[in-house]
Amino acid sequence: MQDEGLVPTRTIDLQAGRRAFLRSAGLMAAGAATIGLTGLPEQAEAQELDDATILNFALNLEYLEAEFYLIAAFGRRLLDGDTTGNGRLGGVLGGRKVPFKSALVRSYAEEIARDEQAHVRFLRKALGDAKVARPGINLATSFTAAARAAGLVGAKETFDAFANENNFLLAAFIFEDVGVTAYKGAARFIQNKDFLEAAAGLLAVEAYHAGEIRTLLASRGLFAQANAISDARDSLDGTTDLDMGIGSEKSVNVVPTDANGLAFSRTPQQVLNIVYLGSGASEASFFPRKLNGNIA
């Protein structure tokens, strides 16, 4: 493990056809499935879940990842033209460029940032007039709340996700696996095969990203910290015990799979529980005013 470690700081308590895919008309005309959304709040059960709803749910998550990586890698945010749409347009709180020491880690961060920005633009183009705006995003107190939930810092300490490379990698680990399992869980509900193919492409890239982050964490010996984050995600997303950490030096677990060698799925509610850091959005969560769209 490198000398660079976690940087908690003492502070006061924080406030608790592919062508069809690119035509919004085609998207909105796609067949809708009326289903019961397992685990979603009662008012959302049996709602009409069409492809636009699913892709807007994904867009919200891509906004979060893009803002985090763009700020960490380049010290900038999404362009204003990449954030407008339906629903309340929110700002981004916190974050700054990470002082990378490793050229390799910096290169990984920059690559992922460019990918996430491209995902945002791709989904926005696909959704057309149906796209949602970027909701308010909290990159300030949210990481401290997540780190406290995982036991990485104490109740009177803060966790600075942008302080150094190790903190950055641990912060990235909070959402990387969530994106993979969210796309996997949504696949069964996508009606249009072109949309499904595109979603598979997004899932594949998110899985590559997750593998990069997990590998870097393991190479730095951050097993205990990453495993604690995995346990925290498990405690947040419900009663299941599906999440997997990165193993140990004796048995590394870079690729989290079930007995069949498959990645597992998360329901929309499980994803919301993690990004809200509990059963409902709060000032300390990644989305203080909730997501935009029908699944929020």
Secondary structure in CASP SS format (residue, H / E / C, confidence):
PFRMAT SS
TARGET T0000
AUTHOR 0000-0000-0000
METHOD secondary structure of the structure
MODEL  1
M C 1.00
Q C 1.00
D C 1.00
E C 1.00
G C 1.00
L C 1.00
V C 1.00
P E 1.00
T E 1.00
R E 1.00
T C 1.00
I C 1.00
D C 1.00
L C 1.00
Q C 1.00
A C 1.00
G C 1.00
R H 1.00
R H 1.00
A H 1.00
F H 1.00
L C 1.00
R C 1.00
S H 1.00
A H 1.00
G H 1.00
L H 1.00
M H 1.00
A C 1.00
A C 1.00
G C 1.00
A C 1.00
A E 1.00
T E 1.00
I C 1.00
G C 1.00
L C 1.00
T C 1.00
G C 1.00
L C 1.00
P C 1.00
E H 1.00
Q H 1.00
A H 1.00
E C 1.00
A C 1.00
Q C 1.00
E E 1.00
L E 1.00
D C 1.00
D H 1.00
A H 1.00
T H 1.00
I H 1.00
L H 1.00
N H 1.00
F H 1.00
A H 1.00
L H 1.00
N H 1.00
L H 1.00
E H 1.00
Y H 1.00
L H 1.00
E H 1.00
A H 1.00
E H 1.00
F H 1.00
Y H 1.00
L H 1.00
I H 1.00
A H 1.00
A H 1.00
F H 1.00
G C 1.00
R C 1.00
R C 1.00
L C 1.00
L C 1.00
D H 1.00
G H 1.00
D H 1.00
T C 1.00
T C 1.00
G C 1.00
N E 1.00
G C 1.00
R C 1.00
L C 1.00
G C 1.00
G C 1.00
V E 1.00
L E 1.00
G C 1.00
G C 1.00
R C 1.00
K C 1.00
V C 1.00
P C 1.00
F C 1.00
K C 1.00
S C 1.00
A H 1.00
L H 1.00
V H 1.00
R H 1.00
S H 1.00
Y H 1.00
A H 1.00
E H 1.00
E H 1.00
I H 1.00
A H 1.00
R H 1.00
D H 1.00
E H 1.00
Q H 1.00
A H 1.00
H H 1.00
V H 1.00
R H 1.00
F H 1.00
L H 1.00
R H 1.00
K H 1.00
A H 1.00
L H 1.00
G H 1.00
D H 1.00
A H 1.00
K C 1.00
V E 1.00
A C 1.00
R C 1.00
P C 1.00
G C 1.00
I E 1.00
N E 1.00
L C 1.00
A C 1.00
T H 1.00
S H 1.00
F H 1.00
T H 1.00
A H 1.00
A H 1.00
A H 1.00
R H 1.00
A H 1.00
A H 1.00
G C 1.00
L C 1.00
V C 1.00
G C 1.00
A C 1.00
K C 1.00
E E 1.00
T E 1.00
F E 1.00
D C 1.00
A C 1.00
F C 1.00
A C 1.00
N C 1.00
E H 1.00
N H 1.00
N H 1.00
F H 1.00
L H 1.00
L H 1.00
A H 1.00
A H 1.00
F H 1.00
I H 1.00
F H 1.00
E H 1.00
D H 1.00
V H 1.00
G H 1.00
V H 1.00
T H 1.00
A H 1.00
Y H 1.00
K H 1.00
G H 1.00
A H 1.00
A H 1.00
R H 1.00
F H 1.00
I C 1.00
Q C 1.00
N C 1.00
K H 1.00
D H 1.00
F H 1.00
L H 1.00
E H 1.00
A H 1.00
A H 1.00
A H 1.00
G H 1.00
L H 1.00
L H 1.00
A H 1.00
V H 1.00
E H 1.00
A H 1.00
Y H 1.00
H H 1.00
A H 1.00
G H 1.00
E H 1.00
I H 1.00
R H 1.00
T H 1.00
L H 1.00
L H 1.00
A H 1.00
S H 1.00
R C 1.00
G C 1.00
L C 1.00
F H 1.00
A H 1.00
Q H 1.00
A H 1.00
N H 1.00
A H 1.00
I H 1.00
S H 1.00
D H 1.00
A H 1.00
R H 1.00
D H 1.00
S H 1.00
L H 1.00
D H 1.00
G C 1.00
T C 1.00
T C 1.00
D C 1.00
L C 1.00
D C 1.00
M C 1.00
G C 1.00
I C 1.00
G E 1.00
S C 1.00
E C 1.00
K C 1.00
S C 1.00
V E 1.00
N C 1.00
V C 1.00
V C 1.00
P C 1.00
T C 1.00
D C 1.00
A C 1.00
N C 1.00
G C 1.00
L C 1.00
A C 1.00
F C 1.00
S C 1.00
R C 1.00
T C 1.00
P H 1.00
Q H 1.00
Q H 1.00
V H 1.00
L H 1.00
N H 1.00
I H 1.00
V H 1.00
Y C 1.00
L C 1.00
G C 1.00
S C 1.00
G C 1.00
A C 1.00
S C 1.00
E C 1.00
A C 1.00
S C 1.00
F C 1.00
F C 1.00
P C 1.00
R C 1.00
K C 1.00
L C 1.00
N C 1.00
G C 1.00
N C 1.00
I C 1.00
A C 1.00
END
